Amino acid sequence: MSSFTYILHSTILNQFYIGACHKDLEQRIENHNAGRYGAKSFTSITNDWVLFLKFDCDDYAHAIRLERKIKSMKSSVYIRNLAKYAEIRDKIYTETKST
């Protein structure tokens, strides 16, 4: 079973959402856009979420570690640089692998 860390972007909000899943990623994005995670969830604010970047992870635990690491950066510039520079993606991916 595949596990992913994913970053969604909303043009309307001009914001990113970072998540992890171990099921069908396309279905996950559809669920975010349909508001299926509850009215109080951040992604329910709008329905224009598109996949910005994804990481194929070794397992769900790795996906969660990577999600938390990216969230801890608290930076849209960092997220844009992840998409732009493979060496940054490779570094954070390797740092979050289990030791």
N, C-alpha and C positions, 0 to 999 in steps of 0.2 A: 504494500500500500504506500502510495506517495504522500509525502508531507511537504508543506510549503510554508514559507514566510512570504507574505505579499504586501505590497504597498499600493493602495488605491489613491486616486486623485479625483477631486471634484472641481470642475471649472467654476461652477456657481459659487462655491465657498472659497475657492483658491486654497484648499487645504488638502492634507494627506491623511490617510488612515492606514495604520500598520496592523496587520493581523497574522495569525497562523492557523493552519488547518491541516487535517490529515484525511480529507475527503476531496471530492470533486471541486476544484477551485472555481470553475465556471459557475457551478451551482451556488457556491458561496457568494460570489459577486452578485449573482441574480438575487439571492436572499437579502443582501445588503441593500440593493436598490429597491426591493419590494417592501422594505421595512419589517422583515420577518424576525428581527432580533429585538423587537419591542420599541415602543414609542420613545422611551428614554435613552435608547442607544444613540451614540454619536452619529452613526451612519444614517439614522432615520430622518435627519434634518433635510436631506435632499436625496434625489434618486438618479444622479448623473455620475455615479462612481464608475471609473474605468481603471483597468489594471495599468499601473505605472511601472512596476517592477516586481519580479518574483524570484525567489530562490528555491531551488529544489534541494531539500534537506535530507540528511541521512535518516532521520526519524522524527517523530513528533516532538520529542524532548529537545532536539537540536533546533527545530523550528521555533519553539518557545524561547529558547535562549537567544536566538538571533533576533526575534521580535523585540524582546526586552532590551537588548543592546541598542538596536536602532532607536527605539522609543526613548532610551536614556539620553540620546544625543540632543533631543528636543530642538531639532533644526531642520527647516525645510531646505536650507542650503546644503546641508549634509546629505539629505535624501536626493536632491538633484545631482550632487556629486557622485553618489552611489550609482546612479543611472549613467553618468557620463564617463566614469573612470573604472575600468575593470580591476585595477590594482587595489582600489579601496574595497570593492565588492569581495575580491579574493581574500583580503586581509581580515575583514569582519567575519566572513564565512569560516575561515580557518580558526580564528580566535574563539568562536562559539562552539566549535566541535567538542565533543566530550574528550576529556583527557585521560 
